[in-house]
């Protein structure tokens, strides 16, 4: 190993003297034992992140990987003192891939710089944009064998803008680089990305380097966007660090489990399994003012007067004890029903009569039929075709309140309207 390193040092010095700058050539990198991917084994065990209490917050992610020659420099820390920055960067992507939970999301891996497999392209998407799969991303990652060339980060971020423009929903852009000698004005390209898609795109940087000024530049790139943050390779060196990163980038807290993140949930604490709208509030499909989760009578016509159960009732019409006639003071309430029937000529209804429990079952059944018929007769008398209305009595069999109080018995003496096909 020492002999190979000495040879490498000599070659590097010779090149720098001849060209006035120091660039690691792909050929030299591949010949070095410490650069070989097949000898690199991450010391950190990762597993798929558990997502209970969280919800997916992005629809697409783009990883921008620096594969330029400066990434061939040995990355020295207590964990990986014999591996290059490039190997550490690839390991970060691989562990991120293994930590990501299963989700419906679009994924892209965009590299910049070039090595043996780049075919001379300064930047290219080696994976995606496509429906994300763990296997597909890992396979594409391993196709980037060695680093090489200069660092056209601006071109890569410009390509990222085009990808974001072809997607819908929220995006996460993750730039992994040592931050050194980044060309083609990446900061300006980030500003353009912000101007075009900043309302739905967050940018994160992962610094894999050693120079303070390069870290500061990576921090500046992340800070330019409206949302996002910067971290270092050391921050992600543990499984806990990687899980925290994935959770912050891809997920959002969803305390009530309704699929809407807490920061966008206008109705927190909805019961489990309840259908909600885009802002986390229970849905009222028929617009009757009673949400679907407690609506005992879904699909009531628009404008129908309902009770607290969401059922279409002859509101305000109460029958006196042993009576079935419709009193004139209730005509206004019945006119609401007439208006709905006239506006929707295809609508047919069934009038259902109900009673309290005073008297025998037979007596109450007969009384409920008379009450339902009385409502029907009133509607027909106001011009509604009788073929659109049927009536039935249920007697005392379907109370909606207790019959042990005067108020409860009054509520049970009622007529309900049921739309029928």
Kinemage of the C-alpha trace (Angstrom):
@kinemage 1
@onewidth
@group {chain A} dominant
@subgroup {mainchain}
@vectorlist {calphas} color= white
{ca unk a 1} P 0.000 0.000 0.000
{ca unk a 2} L 2.805 2.428 0.930
{ca unk a 3} L 4.514 1.759 -2.395
{ca unk a 4} L 1.282 2.500 -4.290
{ca unk a 5} L 0.710 5.676 -2.334
{ca unk a 6} L 4.265 6.847 -2.963
{ca unk a 7} L 3.871 6.202 -6.674
{ca unk a 8} L 0.591 8.099 -6.653
{ca unk a 9} L 2.203 11.043 -4.851
{ca unk a 10} L 4.992 11.221 -7.424
{ca unk a 11} L 2.564 11.145 -10.325
{ca unk a 12} L 0.412 13.819 -8.701
{ca unk a 13} L 3.393 16.111 -8.117
{ca unk a 14} L 4.548 15.647 -11.697
{ca unk a 15} L 1.109 16.522 -13.077
{ca unk a 16} L 0.789 19.584 -10.861
{ca unk a 17} L 4.198 20.850 -11.967
{ca unk a 18} L 3.321 20.367 -15.626
{ca unk a 19} L -0.153 21.891 -15.560
{ca unk a 20} L -0.016 24.359 -12.712
{ca unk a 21} L -3.030 22.782 -11.050
{ca unk a 22} L -3.692 19.564 -9.263
{ca unk a 23} L -6.377 17.215 -10.597
{ca unk a 24} L -6.783 13.550 -9.786
{ca unk a 25} L -7.061 11.459 -12.935
{ca unk a 26} L -9.588 8.645 -13.113
{ca unk a 27} L -6.900 6.130 -14.100
{ca unk a 28} L -4.800 6.910 -11.043
{ca unk a 29} L -7.820 6.729 -8.746
{ca unk a 30} L -8.903 3.339 -9.929
{ca unk a 31} L -5.454 1.920 -9.332
{ca unk a 32} L -5.495 2.866 -5.661
{ca unk a 33} L -6.653 0.251 -3.166
{ca unk a 34} L -8.281 2.794 -0.871
{ca unk a 35} L -10.463 4.051 -3.711
{ca unk a 36} L -11.970 0.732 -4.765
{ca unk a 37} L -15.696 0.394 -4.213
{ca unk a 38} L -15.556 -3.377 -3.948
{ca unk a 39} L -13.297 -3.009 -0.930
{ca unk a 40} L -15.480 -0.399 0.736
{ca unk a 41} L -17.813 -1.664 3.443
{ca unk a 42} L -19.845 0.761 5.506
{ca unk a 43} L -19.393 0.365 9.232
{ca unk a 44} L -22.876 1.745 9.889
{ca unk a 45} L -25.881 -0.581 9.825
{ca unk a 46} L -29.052 0.948 8.415
{ca unk a 47} L -32.633 -0.210 8.210
{ca unk a 48} L -35.866 1.116 6.763
{ca unk a 49} L -37.249 4.004 8.788
{ca unk a 50} L -40.455 3.387 10.745
{ca unk a 51} L -43.056 5.992 9.794
{ca unk a 52} L -45.754 5.693 12.457
{ca unk a 53} L -46.863 9.199 13.392
{ca unk a 54} L -45.468 10.647 10.162
{ca unk a 55} L -46.691 11.288 6.635
{ca unk a 56} L -44.830 11.680 3.340
{ca unk a 57} L -44.283 15.359 2.531
{ca unk a 58} L -42.443 15.268 -0.806
{ca unk a 59} L -43.491 13.842 -4.153
{ca unk a 60} L -40.077 13.846 -5.820
{ca unk a 61} L -36.427 13.849 -4.789
{ca unk a 62} L -33.263 14.618 -6.757
{ca unk a 63} L -29.844 13.658 -5.409
{ca unk a 64} L -27.038 15.717 -6.972
{ca unk a 65} L -23.779 13.795 -6.454
{ca unk a 66} L -20.342 15.356 -6.890
{ca unk a 67} L -18.148 12.873 -8.791
{ca unk a 68} L -15.411 15.346 -9.705
{ca unk a 69} L -11.702 14.706 -9.146
{ca unk a 70} L -11.486 16.581 -5.837
{ca unk a 71} L -13.822 13.956 -4.394
{ca unk a 72} L -10.972 11.466 -4.836
{ca unk a 73} L -9.144 13.053 -1.906
{ca unk a 74} L -8.971 10.864 1.187
{ca unk a 75} L -11.698 11.746 3.659
{ca unk a 76} L -10.088 11.626 7.083
{ca unk a 77} L -12.082 11.166 10.223
{ca unk a 78} L -12.256 8.616 12.985
{ca unk a 79} L -14.711 6.453 11.046
{ca unk a 80} L -13.300 6.414 7.505
{ca unk a 81} L -9.702 7.572 7.561
{ca unk a 82} L -8.673 5.411 4.579
{ca unk a 83} L -11.559 6.123 2.209
{ca unk a 84} L -12.054 8.916 -0.287
{ca unk a 85} L -14.701 11.611 -0.081
{ca unk a 86} L -16.295 9.961 -3.090
{ca unk a 87} L -16.662 6.649 -1.274
{ca unk a 88} L -18.109 8.408 1.750
{ca unk a 89} L -20.554 10.295 -0.487
{ca unk a 90} L -21.660 7.084 -2.202
{ca unk a 91} L -22.048 5.410 1.167
{ca unk a 92} L -24.275 8.271 2.297
{ca unk a 93} L -26.524 7.809 -0.747
{ca unk a 94} L -26.600 4.040 -0.235
{ca unk a 95} L -27.516 4.311 3.437
{ca unk a 96} L -30.091 6.991 2.670
{ca unk a 97} L -31.577 4.614 0.104
{ca unk a 98} L -31.770 1.808 2.655
{ca unk a 99} L -33.295 4.107 5.273
{ca unk a 100} L -36.028 5.501 3.033
{ca unk a 101} L -39.419 3.942 3.846
{ca unk a 102} L -41.512 2.446 1.092
{ca unk a 103} L -43.400 5.307 -0.544
{ca unk a 104} L -44.839 6.423 -3.853
{ca unk a 105} L -42.250 8.980 -4.941
{ca unk a 106} L -40.282 10.018 -8.015
{ca unk a 107} L -36.502 9.732 -7.739
{ca unk a 108} L -33.470 11.031 -9.660
{ca unk a 109} L -29.710 10.648 -9.201
{ca unk a 110} L -27.835 13.427 -11.037
{ca unk a 111} L -24.026 13.367 -11.017
{ca unk a 112} L -21.488 15.954 -12.112
{ca unk a 113} L -17.809 15.510 -12.966
{ca unk a 114} L -16.810 12.460 -14.956
{ca unk a 115} L -14.954 9.198 -14.523
{ca unk a 116} L -14.622 5.987 -16.488
{ca unk a 117} L -18.350 5.423 -17.002
{ca unk a 118} L -19.439 9.015 -17.678
{ca unk a 119} L -18.777 8.920 -21.445
{ca unk a 120} L -17.450 12.485 -21.329
{ca unk a 121} L -20.691 14.027 -20.049
{ca unk a 122} L -20.137 16.779 -17.501
{ca unk a 123} L -23.460 16.048 -15.808
{ca unk a 124} L -26.184 13.473 -16.358
{ca unk a 125} L -29.063 11.730 -14.651
{ca unk a 126} L -27.817 8.186 -14.118
{ca unk a 127} L -31.140 7.306 -12.507
{ca unk a 128} L -34.578 8.747 -13.247
{ca unk a 129} L -36.622 10.740 -13.185
{ca unk a 130} L -38.660 7.610 -12.476
{ca unk a 131} L -40.815 5.931 -9.886
{ca unk a 132} L -38.419 5.282 -7.045
{ca unk a 133} L -37.207 1.778 -6.259
{ca unk a 134} L -34.488 0.908 -3.771
{ca unk a 135} L -32.865 -1.568 -6.141
{ca unk a 136} L -32.913 0.815 -9.101
{ca unk a 137} L -31.258 3.661 -7.217
{ca unk a 138} L -28.566 1.415 -5.740
{ca unk a 139} L -27.783 -0.104 -9.125
{ca unk a 140} L -27.420 3.354 -10.686
{ca unk a 141} L -25.265 4.540 -7.798
{ca unk a 142} L -22.802 1.693 -8.246
{ca unk a 143} L -22.489 2.500 -11.954
{ca unk a 144} L -20.575 5.652 -10.968
{ca unk a 145} L -17.228 3.943 -10.430
{ca unk a 146} L -14.610 6.656 -9.935
{ca unk a 147} L -14.474 10.438 -9.667
{ca unk a 148} L -12.797 12.635 -12.246
{ca unk a 149} L -12.786 15.969 -14.037
{ca unk a 150} L -13.740 19.395 -12.763
{ca unk a 151} L -16.882 20.343 -10.804
{ca unk a 152} L -19.687 21.760 -12.997
{ca unk a 153} L -22.134 21.946 -10.099
{ca unk a 154} L -24.015 24.800 -11.761
{ca unk a 155} L -24.795 22.635 -14.782
{ca unk a 156} L -26.111 19.887 -12.514
{ca unk a 157} L -28.342 22.266 -10.570
{ca unk a 158} L -29.556 23.763 -13.852
{ca unk a 159} L -30.482 20.259 -15.011
{ca unk a 160} L -32.232 19.774 -11.686
{ca unk a 161} L -34.422 22.816 -12.389
{ca unk a 162} L -35.597 21.198 -15.620
{ca unk a 163} L -36.435 17.985 -13.777
{ca unk a 164} L -38.353 19.876 -11.094
{ca unk a 165} L -40.253 21.691 -13.833
{ca unk a 166} L -41.426 18.365 -15.240
{ca unk a 167} L -42.837 17.196 -11.906
{ca unk a 168} L -45.850 18.059 -9.803
{ca unk a 169} L -46.037 18.489 -6.047
{ca unk a 170} L -43.263 19.025 -3.503
{ca unk a 171} L -39.595 18.389 -4.285
{ca unk a 172} L -36.452 17.728 -2.260
{ca unk a 173} L -33.080 18.471 -3.883
{ca unk a 174} L -30.093 16.961 -2.040
{ca unk a 175} L -26.621 18.151 -3.078
{ca unk a 176} L -23.689 16.003 -1.883
{ca unk a 177} L -20.267 17.558 -2.454
{ca unk a 178} L -16.987 18.666 -0.909
{ca unk a 179} L -17.875 22.191 -2.010
{ca unk a 180} L -14.493 22.770 -3.638
{ca unk a 181} L -14.023 24.670 -6.911
{ca unk a 182} L -17.669 24.346 -7.893
{ca unk a 183} L -18.020 25.811 -11.371
{ca unk a 184} L -20.767 27.277 -13.584
{ca unk a 185} L -22.125 29.522 -10.819
{ca unk a 186} L -24.109 27.024 -8.719
{ca unk a 187} L -25.340 29.756 -6.361
{ca unk a 188} L -26.938 31.661 -9.238
{ca unk a 189} L -28.522 28.427 -10.475
{ca unk a 190} L -29.971 27.875 -7.000
{ca unk a 191} L -31.413 31.392 -7.087
{ca unk a 192} L -33.047 30.551 -10.410
{ca unk a 193} L -34.426 27.329 -8.942
{ca unk a 194} L -35.813 29.330 -6.033
{ca unk a 195} L -37.434 31.889 -8.327
{ca unk a 196} L -39.070 29.244 -10.503
{ca unk a 197} L -40.023 26.543 -8.021
{ca unk a 198} L -39.167 27.827 -4.544
{ca unk a 199} L -42.761 27.499 -3.385
{ca unk a 200} L -42.587 23.724 -3.749
{ca unk a 201} L -38.894 22.850 -3.584
{ca unk a 202} L -36.518 22.509 -0.633
{ca unk a 203} L -32.745 22.184 -1.011
{ca unk a 204} L -30.405 20.314 1.320
{ca unk a 205} L -26.622 20.104 1.187
{ca unk a 206} L -24.378 17.379 2.579
{ca unk a 207} L -20.783 18.501 2.899
{ca unk a 208} L -18.090 15.843 2.427
{ca unk a 209} L -14.955 17.947 2.654
{ca unk a 210} L -12.268 19.482 4.840
{ca unk a 211} L -11.901 23.174 3.980
{ca unk a 212} L -13.828 25.702 6.055
{ca unk a 213} L -14.548 27.967 3.092
{ca unk a 214} L -16.036 25.084 1.090
{ca unk a 215} L -18.353 24.214 3.972
{ca unk a 216} L -19.433 27.833 4.221
{ca unk a 217} L -20.273 27.824 0.519
{ca unk a 218} L -22.367 24.656 0.891
{ca unk a 219} L -24.166 26.320 3.807
{ca unk a 220} L -24.786 29.393 1.651
{ca unk a 221} L -26.291 27.299 -1.142
{ca unk a 222} L -28.746 25.651 1.255
{ca unk a 223} L -29.628 28.965 2.919
{ca unk a 224} L -30.490 30.553 -0.438
{ca unk a 225} L -33.652 28.448 -0.809
{ca unk a 226} L -36.813 29.186 1.162
{ca unk a 227} L -36.588 25.836 2.893
{ca unk a 228} L -33.893 23.266 3.513
{ca unk a 229} L -30.715 23.039 5.566
{ca unk a 230} L -27.100 21.910 5.427
{ca unk a 231} L -25.395 19.010 7.210
{ca unk a 232} L -21.996 17.345 7.104
{ca unk a 233} L -20.999 13.766 6.415
{ca unk a 234} L -20.126 13.470 10.099
{ca unk a 235} L -23.705 14.411 11.023
{ca unk a 236} L -24.906 11.374 9.062
{ca unk a 237} L -22.187 8.979 10.234
{ca unk a 238} L -24.523 7.102 12.587
{ca unk a 239} L -27.780 5.321 11.828
{ca unk a 240} L -29.531 7.763 14.164
{ca unk a 241} L -28.115 10.713 12.238
{ca unk a 242} L -29.222 9.283 8.907
{ca unk a 243} L -32.701 8.469 10.216
{ca unk a 244} L -33.072 12.007 11.522
{ca unk a 245} L -32.036 13.419 8.134
{ca unk a 246} L -34.434 11.209 6.159
{ca unk a 247} L -37.249 12.001 8.565
{ca unk a 248} L -36.731 15.773 8.247
{ca unk a 249} L -36.342 15.748 4.458
{ca unk a 250} L -39.009 13.256 3.417
{ca unk a 251} L -41.552 13.135 6.250
{ca unk a 252} L -43.691 15.421 8.393
{ca unk a 253} L -45.313 14.839 11.773
{ca unk a 254} L -48.934 13.686 11.532
{ca unk a 255} L -50.137 13.312 15.116
{ca unk a 256} L -53.700 12.221 14.348
{ca unk a 257} L -52.740 9.944 11.456
{ca unk a 258} L -55.150 11.506 8.972
{ca unk a 259} L -52.531 11.914 6.243
{ca unk a 260} L -52.220 15.695 6.648
{ca unk a 261} L -49.047 17.069 8.313
{ca unk a 262} L -49.577 18.871 11.606
{ca unk a 263} L -48.294 22.164 10.203
{ca unk a 264} L -51.063 22.106 7.568
{ca unk a 265} L -53.793 20.438 9.661
{ca unk a 266} L -56.609 22.876 10.450
{ca unk a 267} L -58.548 20.226 12.352
{ca unk a 268} L -56.111 18.306 14.591
{ca unk a 269} L -57.245 15.283 16.547
{ca unk a 270} L -59.603 13.744 13.978
{ca unk a 271} L -60.594 10.173 14.908
{ca unk a 272} L -58.693 7.291 13.250
{ca unk a 273} L -60.028 6.195 9.872
{ca unk a 274} L -62.126 9.301 9.265
{ca unk a 275} L -61.976 10.739 5.741
{ca unk a 276} L -60.550 14.257 5.701
{ca unk a 277} L -59.981 16.965 3.120
{ca unk a 278} L -56.708 18.629 2.104
{ca unk a 279} L -56.527 20.654 5.326
{ca unk a 280} L -57.244 17.728 7.648
{ca unk a 281} L -60.903 18.438 8.372
{ca unk a 282} L -63.597 15.786 8.196
{ca unk a 283} L -65.471 15.726 4.909
{ca unk a 284} L -69.104 16.746 4.490
{ca unk a 285} L -69.840 15.180 1.120
{ca unk a 286} L -73.486 16.191 0.870
{ca unk a 287} L -72.956 19.694 2.273
{ca unk a 288} L -75.634 19.395 4.936
{ca unk a 289} L -73.426 20.697 7.738
{ca unk a 290} L -72.939 17.260 9.287
{ca unk a 291} L -69.584 15.617 8.573
{ca unk a 292} L -69.497 12.195 6.973
{ca unk a 293} L -68.092 10.449 10.057
{ca unk a 294} L -71.273 11.200 12.044
{ca unk a 295} L -73.776 11.584 9.184
{ca unk a 296} L -76.471 8.956 9.650
{ca unk a 297} L -78.129 9.948 6.377
{ca unk a 298} L -75.536 10.619 3.654
{ca unk a 299} L -76.399 12.071 0.241
{ca unk a 300} L -79.216 14.352 1.336
{ca unk a 301} L -80.145 16.896 -1.378
{ca unk a 302} L -78.433 20.282 -1.382
{ca unk a 303} L -80.366 22.778 0.704
{ca unk a 304} L -82.262 20.149 2.665
{ca unk a 305} L -82.951 20.920 6.308
{ca unk a 306} L -81.411 18.198 8.454
{ca unk a 307} L -81.291 17.371 12.131
{ca unk a 308} L -78.127 16.826 14.163
{ca unk a 309} L -77.821 13.332 12.673
{ca unk a 310} L -77.677 14.704 9.134
{ca unk a 311} L -81.103 13.306 8.266
{ca unk a 312} L -83.629 15.182 6.122
{ca unk a 313} L -86.559 15.923 8.367
{ca unk a 314} L -89.745 17.907 8.219
{ca unk a 315} L -88.055 20.436 10.476
{ca unk a 316} L -90.257 22.193 13.002
{ca unk a 317} L -93.300 20.060 12.224
{ca unk a 318} L -94.325 18.341 15.421
{ca unk a 319} L -97.496 16.365 15.825
{ca unk a 320} L -99.744 16.715 18.833
{ca unk a 321} L -100.462 13.621 20.866
{ca unk a 322} L -102.738 11.284 18.868
{ca unk a 323} L -102.852 13.803 15.992
{ca unk a 324} L -101.620 13.633 12.406
{ca unk a 325} L -102.804 16.875 10.881
{ca unk a 326} L -100.228 19.400 9.589
{ca unk a 327} L -100.698 22.743 11.324
{ca unk a 328} L -100.573 25.919 9.196
{ca unk a 329} L -97.704 27.430 11.221
{ca unk a 330} L -95.403 24.722 9.838
{ca unk a 331} L -96.079 25.510 6.167
{ca unk a 332} L -92.869 27.520 5.754
{ca unk a 333} L -90.802 24.488 6.734
{ca unk a 334} L -92.676 22.305 4.272
{ca unk a 335} L -92.168 24.868 1.522
{ca unk a 336} L -88.392 24.217 1.774
{ca unk a 337} L -89.088 20.620 0.764
{ca unk a 338} L -91.304 21.743 -2.102
{ca unk a 339} L -88.595 24.061 -3.441
{ca unk a 340} L -86.022 21.246 -3.425
{ca unk a 341} L -88.384 18.872 -5.226
{ca unk a 342} L -89.169 21.486 -7.869
{ca unk a 343} L -85.461 22.247 -8.450
{ca unk a 344} L -84.644 18.556 -8.840
{ca unk a 345} L -87.475 17.059 -10.884
{ca unk a 346} L -85.791 13.658 -10.997
{ca unk a 347} L -85.747 13.341 -7.211
{ca unk a 348} L -88.152 10.923 -5.552
{ca unk a 349} L -88.668 10.670 -1.812
{ca unk a 350} L -90.126 8.408 0.808
{ca unk a 351} L -91.895 10.026 3.762
{ca unk a 352} L -91.406 8.027 6.954
{ca unk a 353} L -93.647 8.625 9.960
{ca unk a 354} L -92.630 7.948 13.576
{ca unk a 355} L -94.267 8.093 17.002
{ca unk a 356} L -93.389 8.023 20.673
{ca unk a 357} L -94.095 4.933 22.806
{ca unk a 358} L -97.367 5.966 24.372
{ca unk a 359} L -100.033 3.512 23.309
{ca unk a 360} L -99.856 0.082 21.726
{ca unk a 361} L -97.561 -0.883 18.870
{ca unk a 362} L -100.517 -1.380 16.557
{ca unk a 363} L -102.009 1.983 17.418
{ca unk a 364} L -98.699 3.806 16.924
{ca unk a 365} L -97.986 2.034 13.648
{ca unk a 366} L -101.323 3.174 12.269
{ca unk a 367} L -100.787 6.694 13.625
{ca unk a 368} L -97.327 6.943 12.024
{ca unk a 369} L -98.748 5.938 8.652
{ca unk a 370} L -101.358 8.686 8.918
{ca unk a 371} L -98.686 11.266 9.771
{ca unk a 372} L -96.559 10.244 6.787
{ca unk a 373} L -99.611 10.354 4.539
{ca unk a 374} L -100.474 13.823 5.834
{ca unk a 375} L -97.065 15.152 4.741
{ca unk a 376} L -97.430 13.488 1.339
{ca unk a 377} L -100.897 14.952 0.854
{ca unk a 378} L -99.594 18.425 1.654
{ca unk a 379} L -96.759 18.140 -0.901
{ca unk a 380} L -99.080 16.775 -3.589
{ca unk a 381} L -101.502 19.589 -2.827
{ca unk a 382} L -98.688 22.045 -3.590
{ca unk a 383} L -98.138 20.616 -7.060
{ca unk a 384} L -95.659 17.767 -6.545
{ca unk a 385} L -96.553 14.707 -8.632
{ca unk a 386} L -97.718 11.963 -6.282
{ca unk a 387} L -95.698 9.388 -8.264
{ca unk a 388} L -92.571 10.961 -6.805
{ca unk a 389} L -93.652 10.414 -3.213
{ca unk a 390} L -94.283 7.272 -1.199
{ca unk a 391} L -95.104 7.083 2.486
{ca unk a 392} L -94.567 4.532 5.222
{ca unk a 393} L -95.058 4.351 8.981
{ca unk a 394} L -92.620 2.829 11.478
{ca unk a 395} L -94.597 3.399 14.629
{ca unk a 396} L -92.497 3.480 17.776
{ca unk a 397} L -89.774 1.168 16.421
{ca unk a 398} L -87.163 3.829 15.531
{ca unk a 399} L -86.848 6.421 18.286
{ca unk a 400} L -84.119 9.067 18.060
{ca unk a 401} L -84.445 10.150 21.689
{ca unk a 402} L -85.499 8.663 24.993
{ca unk a 403} L -89.225 8.267 25.572
{ca unk a 404} L -88.844 8.831 29.310
{ca unk a 405} L -89.067 12.629 28.985
{ca unk a 406} L -91.561 14.987 27.409
{ca unk a 407} L -88.839 16.478 25.199
{ca unk a 408} L -87.691 13.063 24.014
{ca unk a 409} L -91.199 11.943 23.142
{ca unk a 410} L -91.764 15.165 21.173
{ca unk a 411} L -88.612 14.475 19.120
{ca unk a 412} L -89.786 10.955 18.354
{ca unk a 413} L -93.111 12.208 16.977
{ca unk a 414} L -91.637 13.182 13.617
{ca unk a 415} L -91.560 12.685 9.853
{ca unk a 416} L -88.353 12.063 7.878
{ca unk a 417} L -87.696 12.288 4.146
{ca unk a 418} L -85.533 9.683 2.421
{ca unk a 419} L -84.319 10.182 -1.178
{ca unk a 420} L -84.971 7.050 -3.241
{ca unk a 421} L -83.758 5.943 -6.652
